[in-house]
């Protein structure tokens, strides 16, 4: 059984791997078109995840999913793909130490979208933290 705080450890691991993604991608983009690099990355992820699903016995017919679930998973995939293409193009052109934090402006956007579309509520202190992250992104984006 996973503890209630289990999400936090997975989120920390996600942050660790996202940081490594920026570093590895920046190095890997040397002399490689960013769109082609995104394709290679996507292919590798597809193979790894297919292995996890098959070995874990988690495969099921995707067409058996509820239409709403399939629609939103498809929209999520499209948004992910667009994000990856934009991220790799930004990494190709900019410094990883500046691109990655600007990419994390998504933190602020997720909080706003979760409030607007999912009805999630954050405390004043939580919103202050979100605002400070947004201010940090702006400071990192400035070339001073």
ChimeraX attribute file (.defattr): number of C-alpha atoms within 10 A of each C-alpha:
attribute: neighborCount
match mode: 1-to-1
recipient: residues
	/A:1	4
	/A:2	6
	/A:3	7
	/A:4	7
	/A:5	8
	/A:6	10
	/A:7	11
	/A:8	11
	/A:9	10
	/A:10	11
	/A:11	11
	/A:12	11
	/A:13	12
	/A:14	12
	/A:15	12
	/A:16	11
	/A:17	12
	/A:18	13
	/A:19	16
	/A:20	12
	/A:21	14
	/A:22	19
	/A:23	16
	/A:24	12
	/A:25	20
	/A:26	19
	/A:27	13
	/A:28	13
	/A:29	19
	/A:30	11
	/A:31	8
	/A:32	10
	/A:33	12
	/A:34	24
	/A:35	15
	/A:36	13
	/A:37	19
	/A:38	20
	/A:39	14
	/A:40	12
	/A:41	13
	/A:42	14
	/A:43	11
	/A:44	12
	/A:45	12
	/A:46	12
	/A:47	10
	/A:48	11
	/A:49	11
	/A:50	14
	/A:51	12
	/A:52	13
	/A:53	12
	/A:54	11
	/A:55	10
	/A:56	9
	/A:57	9
	/A:58	9
	/A:59	11
	/A:60	10
	/A:61	6
	/A:62	10
	/A:63	8
	/A:64	8
	/A:65	11
	/A:66	9
	/A:67	11
	/A:68	9
	/A:69	11
	/A:70	14
	/A:71	12
	/A:72	11
	/A:73	12
	/A:74	12
	/A:75	12
	/A:76	12
	/A:77	12
	/A:78	12
	/A:79	12
	/A:80	12
	/A:81	15
	/A:82	11
	/A:83	13
	/A:84	19
	/A:85	18
	/A:86	16
	/A:87	20
	/A:88	22
	/A:89	18
	/A:90	19
	/A:91	22
	/A:92	21
	/A:93	13
	/A:94	13
	/A:95	13
	/A:96	20
	/A:97	14
	/A:98	17
	/A:99	21
	/A:100	21
	/A:101	19
	/A:102	20
	/A:103	14
	/A:104	14
	/A:105	17
	/A:106	13
	/A:107	14
	/A:108	18
	/A:109	13
	/A:110	13
	/A:111	17
	/A:112	18
	/A:113	14
	/A:114	14
	/A:115	13
	/A:116	11
	/A:117	8
	/A:118	10
	/A:119	10
	/A:120	11
	/A:121	13
	/A:122	14
	/A:123	8
	/A:124	9
	/A:125	9
	/A:126	12
	/A:127	15
	/A:128	12
	/A:129	13
	/A:130	20
	/A:131	13
	/A:132	13
	/A:133	17
	/A:134	20
	/A:135	13
	/A:136	14
	/A:137	20
	/A:138	13
	/A:139	14
	/A:140	16
	/A:141	14
	/A:142	8
	/A:143	6
	/A:144	5
